[in-house]
């Protein structure tokens, strides 16, 4: 249902890409997100990169993009934990982990969905 092209319900999910993790986590609390990071950037209240990572609250989506002001260039999303940290699924096949919100150089702001 959530992140599987075959329509599984998530009990057999063995890995995530970044937007799949966000989609799955938010679905667990009843919030439906679009599939891709760039589409997820269009949901909720957008927090511009110019506000800095300190403007984010736990549960916000945190984005990275080639042109921070253009949602169409967003290529990565994480879930903000607070204290400059995010939950990050770098790509399928790697472990979901906690990373610094500044671990990537092209911070593009966030979105408050909750």
N, C-alpha and C positions, 0 to 999 in steps of 0.2 A: 504494500500500500504506500508506504512512506517513501522509501528511497530505492526501491528495487524495481528494475525494469520488468521483472517477472511478476510483480504484484505481491510478493511475500509481505508478511506483516512486520518484519523487523526482527523476529526472534532468531533468524539465521544470518543476520547481517554480520560480515566479518571485517569490514573496513569501510572507511568513508573518504570522500574527498571533502574539501572545506565546506562547500555549500550543502552537500549531503548531510554533514554533521549538523549544521545549523537547522536544516529542514527537519531532521530527525528529532533533535532536542526540542525545538519549538512545537512540533507535533505532539510530543509527550505531554505538553501543557495545554493542548487544544488550539494552538495557533498554526494556521496554514501559511507556509511561505512558498514563494516560487522556487524553482529548481536551481537556477544559476546565481552566482554571487552578484553579477551585475543587475539581475532582476530583483534580488533581495535588497539591493541598495535603494530601490524605489518604494519600499514598504516602511511604514511608520514615520516618525519624525526624524528627518535627516539632521545630523550633527556635522557641520562642516569641518574639514581638516584644519582650517584656520583657528578653530576653537581649541585645538590641541587635544591630546589624549586624556588630559585631566578633566575634560568636559563629559567623558563617558561615565556611565554608571554600570554596576554589575548587571549582566543580562543584555546589555546593548550589543548589537552587531558591530564589529569593527572591520573596516574595509581597507583594501590596498588596491591602487590602480595606477595606470600609466599617466593619466591626467586627472588629478584629484577632484576636479570640479565636474567631471563627466562620468555619470554612472555607467555609461556604455563601455568605459575602459577599466572598470573594476574587474580584477582577475583573482582576488582572494578575499575570504571572509573568515573571521574568527568570532568567538563569543567572549566578551569582556568580563573578567572576573573581579576587577578592582585592583588597586595598587600597581597599575601599569602592566598587568598580566592578562593573558587571554588563553582560552582553550583553543587549540589549533590542531587541525587535521591537515597536515601538509599535502598529502596525496594518498590515494588508496595504497595499501601495503605497508604504510608506516604507522607507528603507534600514535594515537591521539595523545597530545601532551600539553603541558602548560608552557607557554613561551612569553617573552616580553612583547608588549604591544609595539615596541620599537625595533623588533628583530628584523623587520623588513623596512626598506628605505622609502617606500612609496605610499606612506600612510595617506588615506583618502577620506578620513572621517568615520562616522558611524551612523547608526540608526537606532532609535529607541522604539522598539516594537511592543514591549510590555507596558 
